[in-house]
Amino acid sequence: MQILKDLGLAVFVACVGWSAGPDAISLSREHGAVLPLIGLAVSLGPACLSLVAKCA
């Protein structure tokens, strides 16, 4: 059952990436490096804050 769940998630992520790919290229050409930096901040920000809060 776990293998089917993992496979379903992998197929979902692949389909989302496949459909977003052409837009991602045009957006990165339009906005430059700002979009990847915002993505890093959004994904790493909460993780870093929770790590700091746990250690403090």
PQR file with spaces between the fields and no chain letter, atoms N, CA, C, O and H, PARSE charges and radii, in Angstrom:
ATOM       1  N    MET     1       0.814   -1.178    0.000 -0.4000 1.5000
ATOM       2  CA   MET     1       0.000    0.000    0.000 -0.0000 2.0000
ATOM       3  C    MET     1       0.871    1.262    0.000  0.5500 1.7000
ATOM       4  O    MET     1       0.553    2.234   -0.684 -0.5500 1.4000
ATOM       5  N    GLN     2       1.954    1.249    0.755 -0.4000 1.5000
ATOM       6  CA   GLN     2       2.846    2.411    0.809 -0.0000 2.0000
ATOM       7  C    GLN     2       3.478    2.678   -0.552  0.5500 1.7000
ATOM       8  O    GLN     2       3.669    3.834   -0.929 -0.5500 1.4000
ATOM       9  H    GLN     2       2.213    0.459    1.311  0.4000 1.0000
ATOM      10  N    ILE     3       3.803    1.622   -1.290 -0.4000 1.5000
ATOM      11  CA   ILE     3       4.394    1.799   -2.613 -0.0000 2.0000
ATOM      12  C    ILE     3       3.416    2.507   -3.539  0.5500 1.7000
ATOM      13  O    ILE     3       3.816    3.372   -4.318 -0.5500 1.4000
ATOM      14  H    ILE     3       3.647    0.683   -0.984  0.4000 1.0000
ATOM      15  N    LEU     4       2.143    2.148   -3.462 -0.4000 1.5000
ATOM      16  CA   LEU     4       1.135    2.800   -4.292 -0.0000 2.0000
ATOM      17  C    LEU     4       0.954    4.269   -3.915  0.5500 1.7000
ATOM      18  O    LEU     4       0.768    5.117   -4.787 -0.5500 1.4000
ATOM      19  H    LEU     4       1.818    1.445   -2.830  0.4000 1.0000
ATOM      20  N    LYS     5       1.007    4.569   -2.623 -0.4000 1.5000
ATOM      21  CA   LYS     5       0.922    5.962   -2.184 -0.0000 2.0000
ATOM      22  C    LYS     5       2.111    6.763   -2.708  0.5500 1.7000
ATOM      23  O    LYS     5       1.943    7.872   -3.215 -0.5500 1.4000
ATOM      24  H    LYS     5       1.159    3.880   -1.914  0.4000 1.0000
ATOM      25  N    ASP     6       3.302    6.202   -2.584 -0.4000 1.5000
ATOM      26  CA   ASP     6       4.507    6.891   -3.055 -0.0000 2.0000
ATOM      27  C    ASP     6       4.475    7.079   -4.565  0.5500 1.7000
ATOM      28  O    ASP     6       4.853    8.136   -5.069 -0.5500 1.4000
ATOM      29  H    ASP     6       3.438    5.301   -2.172  0.4000 1.0000
ATOM      30  N    LEU     7       4.028    6.064   -5.285 -0.4000 1.5000
ATOM      31  CA   LEU     7       3.935    6.165   -6.742 -0.0000 2.0000
ATOM      32  C    LEU     7       2.915    7.219   -7.147  0.5500 1.7000
ATOM      33  O    LEU     7       3.163    7.992   -8.072 -0.5500 1.4000
ATOM      34  H    LEU     7       3.721    5.204   -4.876  0.4000 1.0000
ATOM      35  N    GLY     8       1.778    7.262   -6.475 -0.4000 1.5000
ATOM      36  CA   GLY     8       0.764    8.274   -6.770 -0.0000 2.0000
ATOM      37  C    GLY     8       1.281    9.675   -6.531  0.5500 1.7000
ATOM      38  O    GLY     8       1.028   10.577   -7.330 -0.5500 1.4000
ATOM      39  H    GLY     8       1.576    6.634   -5.724  0.4000 1.0000
ATOM      40  N    LEU     9       2.001    9.867   -5.442 -0.4000 1.5000
ATOM      41  CA   LEU     9       2.577   11.182   -5.159 -0.0000 2.0000
ATOM      42  C    LEU     9       3.616   11.560   -6.201  0.5500 1.7000
ATOM      43  O    LEU     9       3.663   12.710   -6.638 -0.5500 1.4000
ATOM      44  H    LEU     9       2.206    9.135   -4.793  0.4000 1.0000
ATOM      45  N    ALA    10       4.441   10.616   -6.600 -0.4000 1.5000
ATOM      46  CA   ALA    10       5.464   10.887   -7.607 -0.0000 2.0000
ATOM      47  C    ALA    10       4.832   11.253   -8.947  0.5500 1.7000
ATOM      48  O    ALA    10       5.307   12.163   -9.626 -0.5500 1.4000
ATOM      49  H    ALA    10       4.402    9.682   -6.245  0.4000 1.0000
ATOM      50  N    VAL    11       3.774   10.557   -9.329 -0.4000 1.5000
ATOM      51  CA   VAL    11       3.092   10.872  -10.586 -0.0000 2.0000
ATOM      52  C    VAL    11       2.440   12.248  -10.512  0.5500 1.7000
ATOM      53  O    VAL    11       2.477   13.004  -11.482 -0.5500 1.4000
ATOM      54  H    VAL    11       3.388    9.818   -8.777  0.4000 1.0000
ATOM      55  N    PHE    12       1.846   12.576   -9.375 -0.4000 1.5000
ATOM      56  CA   PHE    12       1.241   13.895   -9.204 -0.0000 2.0000
ATOM      57  C    PHE    12       2.279   15.006   -9.330  0.5500 1.7000
ATOM      58  O    PHE    12       2.054   15.990  -10.035 -0.5500 1.4000
ATOM      59  H    PHE    12       1.816   11.962   -8.586  0.4000 1.0000
ATOM      60  N    VAL    13       3.399   14.855   -8.658 -0.4000 1.5000
ATOM      61  CA   VAL    13       4.456   15.869   -8.716 -0.0000 2.0000
ATOM      62  C    VAL    13       5.013   15.984  -10.134  0.5500 1.7000
ATOM      63  O    VAL    13       5.303   17.087  -10.598 -0.5500 1.4000
ATOM      64  H    VAL    13       3.582   14.056   -8.086  0.4000 1.0000
ATOM      65  N    ALA    14       5.163   14.866  -10.815 -0.4000 1.5000
ATOM      66  CA   ALA    14       5.655   14.890  -12.187 -0.0000 2.0000
ATOM      67  C    ALA    14       4.681   15.615  -13.107  0.5500 1.7000
ATOM      68  O    ALA    14       5.103   16.387  -13.968 -0.5500 1.4000
ATOM      69  H    ALA    14       4.928   13.970  -10.438  0.4000 1.0000
ATOM      70  N    CYS    15       3.389   15.377  -12.937 -0.4000 1.5000
ATOM      71  CA   CYS    15       2.388   16.045  -13.784 -0.0000 2.0000
ATOM      72  C    CYS    15       2.351   17.545  -13.527  0.5500 1.7000
ATOM      73  O    CYS    15       2.223   18.336  -14.462 -0.5500 1.4000
ATOM      74  H    CYS    15       3.046   14.749  -12.238  0.4000 1.0000
ATOM      75  N    VAL    16       2.461   17.933  -12.273 -0.4000 1.5000
ATOM      76  CA   VAL    16       2.472   19.365  -11.948 -0.0000 2.0000
ATOM      77  C    VAL    16       3.720   20.026  -12.531  0.5500 1.7000
ATOM      78  O    VAL    16       3.637   21.111  -13.107 -0.5500 1.4000
ATOM      79  H    VAL    16       2.565   17.290  -11.513  0.4000 1.0000
ATOM      80  N    GLY    17       4.859   19.385  -12.387 -0.4000 1.5000
ATOM      81  CA   GLY    17       6.094   19.927  -12.952 -0.0000 2.0000
ATOM      82  C    GLY    17       6.059   19.990  -14.460  0.5500 1.7000
ATOM      83  O    GLY    17       6.553   20.947  -15.056 -0.5500 1.4000
ATOM      84  H    GLY    17       4.927   18.504  -11.920  0.4000 1.0000
ATOM      85  N    TRP    18       5.481   18.978  -15.083 -0.4000 1.5000
ATOM      86  CA   TRP    18       5.389   18.929  -16.544 -0.0000 2.0000
ATOM      87  C    TRP    18       4.525   20.080  -17.061  0.5500 1.7000
ATOM      88  O    TRP    18       4.862   20.717  -18.059 -0.5500 1.4000
ATOM      89  H    TRP    18       5.080   18.200  -14.599  0.4000 1.0000
ATOM      90  N    SER    19       3.416   20.339  -16.378 -0.4000 1.5000
ATOM      91  CA   SER    19       2.514   21.398  -16.839 -0.0000 2.0000
ATOM      92  C    SER    19       3.047   22.792  -16.510  0.5500 1.7000
ATOM      93  O    SER    19       2.724   23.748  -17.214 -0.5500 1.4000
ATOM      94  H    SER    19       3.142   19.821  -15.568  0.4000 1.0000
ATOM      95  N    ALA    20       3.850   22.929  -15.463 -0.4000 1.5000
ATOM      96  CA   ALA    20       4.362   24.235  -15.067 -0.0000 2.0000
ATOM      97  C    ALA    20       5.692   24.567  -15.733  0.5500 1.7000
ATOM      98  O    ALA    20       6.144   25.710  -15.651 -0.5500 1.4000
ATOM      99  H    ALA    20       4.112   22.153  -14.891  0.4000 1.0000
ATOM     100  N    GLY    21       6.318   23.623  -16.378 -0.4000 1.5000
ATOM     101  CA   GLY    21       7.641   23.832  -16.952 -0.0000 2.0000
ATOM     102  C    GLY    21       7.755   24.979  -17.928  0.5500 1.7000
ATOM     103  O    GLY    21       8.609   25.844  -17.736 -0.5500 1.4000
ATOM     104  H    GLY    21       5.951   22.695  -16.445  0.4000 1.0000
ATOM     105  N    PRO    22       6.933   25.032  -18.973 -0.5600 1.5000
ATOM     106  CA   PRO    22       7.056   26.133  -19.938  0.2800 2.0000
ATOM     107  C    PRO    22       6.807   27.500  -19.303  0.5500 1.7000
ATOM     108  O    PRO    22       7.478   28.469  -19.660 -0.5500 1.4000
ATOM     109  N    ASP    23       5.868   27.598  -18.380 -0.4000 1.5000
ATOM     110  CA   ASP    23       5.623   28.874  -17.712 -0.0000 2.0000
ATOM     111  C    ASP    23       6.796   29.255  -16.821  0.5500 1.7000
ATOM     112  O    ASP    23       7.124   30.436  -16.700 -0.5500 1.4000
ATOM     113  H    ASP    23       5.324   26.811  -18.091  0.4000 1.0000
ATOM     114  N    ALA    24       7.425   28.279  -16.202 -0.4000 1.5000
ATOM     115  CA   ALA    24       8.550   28.566  -15.316 -0.0000 2.0000
ATOM     116  C    ALA    24       9.719   29.163  -16.093  0.5500 1.7000
ATOM     117  O    ALA    24      10.403   30.060  -15.601 -0.5500 1.4000
ATOM     118  H    ALA    24       7.158   27.320  -16.300  0.4000 1.0000
ATOM     119  N    ILE    25       9.945   28.669  -17.293 -0.4000 1.5000
ATOM     120  CA   ILE    25      11.053   29.196  -18.105 -0.0000 2.0000
ATOM     121  C    ILE    25      10.784   30.639  -18.504  0.5500 1.7000
ATOM     122  O    ILE    25      11.667   31.489  -18.392 -0.5500 1.4000
ATOM     123  H    ILE    25       9.390   27.940  -17.693  0.4000 1.0000
ATOM     124  N    SER    26       9.573   30.923  -18.967 -0.4000 1.5000
ATOM     125  CA   SER    26       9.265   32.297  -19.378 -0.0000 2.0000
ATOM     126  C    SER    26       9.265   33.251  -18.180  0.5500 1.7000
ATOM     127  O    SER    26       9.708   34.394  -18.295 -0.5500 1.4000
ATOM     128  H    SER    26       8.855   30.233  -19.058  0.4000 1.0000
ATOM     129  N    LEU    27       8.768   32.783  -17.031 -0.4000 1.5000
ATOM     130  CA   LEU    27       8.777   33.633  -15.844 -0.0000 2.0000
ATOM     131  C    LEU    27      10.191   33.896  -15.342  0.5500 1.7000
ATOM     132  O    LEU    27      10.487   34.999  -14.882 -0.5500 1.4000
ATOM     133  H    LEU    27       8.408   31.855  -16.937  0.4000 1.0000
ATOM     134  N    SER    28      11.065   32.900  -15.426 -0.4000 1.5000
ATOM     135  CA   SER    28      12.440   33.115  -14.977 -0.0000 2.0000
ATOM     136  C    SER    28      13.175   34.069  -15.911  0.5500 1.7000
ATOM     137  O    SER    28      14.038   34.827  -15.468 -0.5500 1.4000
ATOM     138  H    SER    28      10.824   32.004  -15.800  0.4000 1.0000
ATOM     139  N    ARG    29      12.842   34.039  -17.188 -0.4000 1.5000
ATOM     140  CA   ARG    29      13.438   35.018  -18.105 -0.0000 2.0000
ATOM     141  C    ARG    29      12.917   36.423  -17.823  0.5500 1.7000
ATOM     142  O    ARG    29      13.651   37.403  -17.954 -0.5500 1.4000
ATOM     143  H    ARG    29      12.140   33.424  -17.548  0.4000 1.0000
ATOM     144  N    GLU    30      11.654   36.514  -17.438 -0.4000 1.5000
ATOM     145  CA   GLU    30      11.044   37.820  -17.193 -0.0000 2.0000
ATOM     146  C    GLU    30      11.497   38.432  -15.874  0.5500 1.7000
ATOM     147  O    GLU    30      11.767   39.632  -15.812 -0.5500 1.4000
ATOM     148  H    GLU    30      11.058   35.718  -17.332  0.4000 1.0000
ATOM     149  N    HIS    31      11.585   37.620  -14.810 -0.4000 1.5000
ATOM     150  CA   HIS    31      11.869   38.147  -13.472 -0.0000 2.0000
ATOM     151  C    HIS    31      13.291   37.871  -12.990  0.5500 1.7000
ATOM     152  O    HIS    31      13.695   38.419  -11.964 -0.5500 1.4000
ATOM     153  H    HIS    31      11.365   36.646  -14.860  0.4000 1.0000
ATOM     154  N    GLY    32      14.042   37.066  -13.671 -0.4000 1.5000
ATOM     155  CA   GLY    32      15.422   36.803  -13.293 -0.0000 2.0000
ATOM     156  C    GLY    32      15.539   35.914  -12.073  0.5500 1.7000
ATOM     157  O    GLY    32      14.759   34.977  -11.902 -0.5500 1.4000
ATOM     158  H    GLY    32      13.715   36.621  -14.505  0.4000 1.0000
ATOM     159  N    ALA    33      16.509   36.202  -11.230 -0.4000 1.5000
ATOM     160  CA   ALA    33      16.825   35.347  -10.085 -0.0000 2.0000
ATOM     161  C    ALA    33      15.938   35.607   -8.871  0.5500 1.7000
ATOM     162  O    ALA    33      16.094   34.956   -7.837 -0.5500 1.4000
ATOM     163  H    ALA    33      17.144   36.963  -11.369  0.4000 1.0000
ATOM     164  N    VAL    34      15.010   36.552   -8.991 -0.4000 1.5000
ATOM     165  CA   VAL    34      14.164   36.886   -7.849 -0.0000 2.0000
ATOM     166  C    VAL    34      13.247   35.713   -7.491  0.5500 1.7000
ATOM     167  O    VAL    34      13.069   35.420   -6.309 -0.5500 1.4000
ATOM     168  H    VAL    34      14.884   37.080   -9.831  0.4000 1.0000
ATOM     169  N    LEU    35      12.667   35.044   -8.475 -0.4000 1.5000
ATOM     170  CA   LEU    35      11.742   33.949   -8.196 -0.0000 2.0000
ATOM     171  C    LEU    35      12.393   32.778   -7.473  0.5500 1.7000
ATOM     172  O    LEU    35      11.819   32.295   -6.497 -0.5500 1.4000
ATOM     173  H    LEU    35      12.812   35.283   -9.435  0.4000 1.0000
ATOM     174  N    PRO    36      13.559   32.291   -7.897 -0.5600 1.5000
ATOM     175  CA   PRO    36      14.181   31.211   -7.119  0.2800 2.0000
ATOM     176  C    PRO    36      14.565   31.637   -5.695  0.5500 1.7000
ATOM     177  O    PRO    36      14.487   30.834   -4.765 -0.5500 1.4000
ATOM     178  N    LEU    37      14.972   32.876   -5.529 -0.4000 1.5000
ATOM     179  CA   LEU    37      15.325   33.357   -4.189 -0.0000 2.0000
ATOM     180  C    LEU    37      14.097   33.434   -3.285  0.5500 1.7000
ATOM     181  O    LEU    37      14.171   33.102   -2.102 -0.5500 1.4000
ATOM     182  H    LEU    37      15.036   33.528   -6.284  0.4000 1.0000
ATOM     183  N    ILE    38      12.970   33.871   -3.845 -0.4000 1.5000
ATOM     184  CA   ILE    38      11.732   33.900   -3.068 -0.0000 2.0000
ATOM     185  C    ILE    38      11.315   32.480   -2.715  0.5500 1.7000
ATOM     186  O    ILE    38      10.869   32.226   -1.596 -0.5500 1.4000
ATOM     187  H    ILE    38      12.910   34.140   -4.806  0.4000 1.0000
ATOM     188  N    GLY    39      11.456   31.553   -3.654 -0.4000 1.5000
ATOM     189  CA   GLY    39      11.128   30.157   -3.385 -0.0000 2.0000
ATOM     190  C    GLY    39      11.979   29.581   -2.270  0.5500 1.7000
ATOM     191  O    GLY    39      11.473   28.856   -1.413 -0.5500 1.4000
ATOM     192  H    GLY    39      11.819   31.759   -4.563  0.4000 1.0000
ATOM     193  N    LEU    40      13.263   29.894   -2.272 -0.4000 1.5000
ATOM     194  CA   LEU    40      14.139   29.431   -1.186 -0.0000 2.0000
ATOM     195  C    LEU    40      13.733   30.030    0.157  0.5500 1.7000
ATOM     196  O    LEU    40      13.723   29.341    1.177 -0.5500 1.4000
ATOM     197  H    LEU    40      13.674   30.482   -2.968  0.4000 1.0000
ATOM     198  N    ALA    41      13.400   31.311    0.147 -0.4000 1.5000
ATOM     199  CA   ALA    41      13.006   31.962    1.398 -0.0000 2.0000
ATOM     200  C    ALA    41      11.711   31.373    1.942  0.5500 1.7000
ATOM     201  O    ALA    41      11.571   31.172    3.148 -0.5500 1.4000
ATOM     202  H    ALA    41      13.408   31.871   -0.681  0.4000 1.0000
ATOM     203  N    VAL    42      10.767   31.096    1.048 -0.4000 1.5000
ATOM     204  CA   VAL    42       9.477   30.552    1.481 -0.0000 2.0000
ATOM     205  C    VAL    42       9.638   29.132    2.013  0.5500 1.7000
ATOM     206  O    VAL    42       8.967   28.748    2.971 -0.5500 1.4000
ATOM     207  H    VAL    42      10.881   31.259    0.068  0.4000 1.0000
ATOM     208  N    SER    43      10.521   28.353    1.399 -0.4000 1.5000
ATOM     209  CA   SER    43      10.669   26.970    1.841 -0.0000 2.0000
ATOM     210  C    SER    43      11.618   26.827    3.038  0.5500 1.7000
ATOM     211  O    SER    43      11.382   25.991    3.910 -0.5500 1.4000
ATOM     212  H    SER    43      11.066   28.665    0.621  0.4000 1.0000
ATOM     213  N    LEU    44      12.666   27.614    3.089 -0.4000 1.5000
ATOM     214  CA   LEU    44      13.633   27.484    4.178 -0.0000 2.0000
ATOM     215  C    LEU    44      13.295   28.340    5.394  0.5500 1.7000
ATOM     216  O    LEU    44      13.720   28.027    6.507 -0.5500 1.4000
ATOM     217  H    LEU    44      12.858   28.293    2.380  0.4000 1.0000
ATOM     218  N    GLY    45      12.543   29.407    5.195 -0.4000 1.5000
ATOM     219  CA   GLY    45      12.205   30.307    6.299 -0.0000 2.0000
ATOM     220  C    GLY    45      11.519   29.612    7.463  0.5500 1.7000
ATOM     221  O    GLY    45      12.017   29.671    8.587 -0.5500 1.4000
ATOM     222  H    GLY    45      12.198   29.661    4.291  0.4000 1.0000
ATOM     223  N    PRO    46      10.390   28.954    7.227 -0.5600 1.5000
ATOM     224  CA   PRO    46       9.716   28.281    8.349  0.2800 2.0000
ATOM     225  C    PRO    46      10.553   27.179    8.988  0.5500 1.7000
ATOM     226  O    PRO    46      10.504   26.986   10.203 -0.5500 1.4000
ATOM     227  N    ALA    47      11.323   26.455    8.172 -0.4000 1.5000
ATOM     228  CA   ALA    47      12.163   25.390    8.726 -0.0000 2.0000
ATOM     229  C    ALA    47      13.241   25.969    9.645  0.5500 1.7000
ATOM     230  O    ALA    47      13.495   25.434   10.725 -0.5500 1.4000
ATOM     231  H    ALA    47      11.362   26.612    7.185  0.4000 1.0000
ATOM     232  N    CYS    48      13.858   27.037    9.222 -0.4000 1.5000
ATOM     233  CA   CYS    48      14.892   27.677   10.058 -0.0000 2.0000
ATOM     234  C    CYS    48      14.298   28.277   11.325  0.5500 1.7000
ATOM     235  O    CYS    48      14.887   28.181   12.402 -0.5500 1.4000
ATOM     236  H    CYS    48      13.651   27.471    8.345  0.4000 1.0000
ATOM     237  N    LEU    49      13.125   28.897   11.190 -0.4000 1.5000
ATOM     238  CA   LEU    49      12.487   29.473   12.369 -0.0000 2.0000
ATOM     239  C    LEU    49      12.098   28.394   13.380  0.5500 1.7000
ATOM     240  O    LEU    49      12.254   28.588   14.586 -0.5500 1.4000
ATOM     241  H    LEU    49      12.646   28.975   10.316  0.4000 1.0000
ATOM     242  N    SER    50      11.599   27.270   12.898 -0.4000 1.5000
ATOM     243  CA   SER    50      11.235   26.200   13.830 -0.0000 2.0000
ATOM     244  C    SER    50      12.463   25.595   14.481  0.5500 1.7000
ATOM     245  O    SER    50      12.412   25.183   15.640 -0.5500 1.4000
ATOM     246  H    SER    50      11.472   27.112   11.919  0.4000 1.0000
ATOM     247  N    LEU    51      13.571   25.536   13.747 -0.4000 1.5000
ATOM     248  CA   LEU    51      14.813   25.016   14.317 -0.0000 2.0000
ATOM     249  C    LEU    51      15.337   25.952   15.405  0.5500 1.7000
ATOM     250  O    LEU    51      15.771   25.498   16.464 -0.5500 1.4000
ATOM     251  H    LEU    51      13.613   25.871   12.805  0.4000 1.0000
ATOM     252  N    VAL    52      15.296   27.251   15.141 -0.4000 1.5000
ATOM     253  CA   VAL    52      15.750   28.228   16.126 -0.0000 2.0000
ATOM     254  C    VAL    52      14.857   28.193   17.359  0.5500 1.7000
ATOM     255  O    VAL    52      15.346   28.252   18.487 -0.5500 1.4000
ATOM     256  H    VAL    52      14.944   27.620   14.281  0.4000 1.0000
ATOM     257  N    ALA    53      13.547   28.099   17.143 -0.4000 1.5000
ATOM     258  CA   ALA    53      12.614   28.071   18.266 -0.0000 2.0000
ATOM     259  C    ALA    53      12.800   26.802   19.113  0.5500 1.7000
ATOM     260  O    ALA    53      12.652   26.841   20.334 -0.5500 1.4000
ATOM     261  H    ALA    53      13.150   28.052   16.226  0.4000 1.0000
ATOM     262  N    LYS    54      13.120   25.694   18.465 -0.4000 1.5000
ATOM     263  CA   LYS    54      13.312   24.439   19.190 -0.0000 2.0000
ATOM     264  C    LYS    54      14.594   24.482   20.018  0.5500 1.7000
ATOM     265  O    LYS    54      14.631   23.970   21.137 -0.5500 1.4000
ATOM     266  H    LYS    54      13.240   25.662   17.473  0.4000 1.0000
ATOM     267  N    CYS    55      15.639   25.091   19.473 -0.4000 1.5000
ATOM     268  CA   CYS    55      16.926   25.135   20.172 -0.0000 2.0000
ATOM     269  C    CYS    55      16.953   26.191   21.277  0.5500 1.7000
ATOM     270  O    CYS    55      17.754   26.095   22.207 -0.5500 1.4000
ATOM     271  H    CYS    55      15.610   25.508   18.565  0.4000 1.0000
ATOM     272  N    ALA    56      16.107   27.169   21.184 -0.4000 1.5000
ATOM     273  CA   ALA    56      16.126   28.254   22.171 -0.0000 2.0000
ATOM     274  C    ALA    56      15.386   27.923   23.438  0.5500 1.7000
ATOM     275  O    ALA    56      15.325   28.748   24.350 -0.5500 1.4000
ATOM     276  H    ALA    56      15.456   27.247   20.429  0.4000 1.0000
